[in-house]
Amino acid sequence: MIILLGAPGAGKGTVAALLTGANGWRHVSTGDMLREAVKAGSPVGLQAKAYMEKGELVPDDVILGLVRERLAADGDVRYLFDGFPRTRAQAEGLDRLLAAFGARVDGVFLLEVPREVLIDRLAGRRVCRQCGAVFHVRNMPTRVEGVCDRCGGPTYQRPDDNEATVANRLDVYQRQTEELIGFYRARGLLHVVDAAGAVEATRDQIAAHLPAAM
């Protein structure tokens, strides 16, 4: 199993999508798992739904239950986790869970991006309300302002992408993951990747380490 860590806006999901299929890696995000489990009405999904409907964070044991469901359902799959675990407690729970399936964490890649670049990426992000396509007002603008190039739907700025909220999200991320990063560094699993440039360059840096991590 491979883990991608990084602040909001570091490009974890985009890089994971580029790596999917390489040597059998399969991209998994806990956000996707939550939505799928809630939609399917699984026991763990119903637990998660109760917290989500109240606007509360889903507890670690429920998140780990989702991972357990996925491992049990998919069997021998090489996972590339995007943004999970988020805390040391989740990482320790993941280790116990993987051991039960005869698996382990093979490598952890920390995508590092300067704070000012992260704020620019997120505050400038625009998303299509219809198809979910993502654009950026400066780096990847739509041909017509406010109109999606892909489907013609309206684009908008997510409420949590305004600059003040982004700054707070980055502060929360730093507090949450500081101990987690040290946890994986101490085990010799952490690879720090410069993710400030083109996403293809970030992908290539990670891909260069995958054979050694497998």
Buried (B, 14 or more C-beta within 10 A) or exposed (E): BBBBBBBBBBBBBBBBBBBEEEEEBBBBBBEEBBBBBBEEEBEBBEBBBEBBEEEEEBEBEBBBBBBBBBBEEEEEBBBBBBBBBBBBBBBBBBBEBBEEBEBEBBBBBBBBBEBEBBBBBBBBBBBBEEEEBBBBBEEEBBEEEEEBBEEEBEBEBEEEBEEEBBBEBBEEBEEBBEEBBEBBBEEEBBBBBEBBEEEEEBBEBBBEBBEEBE
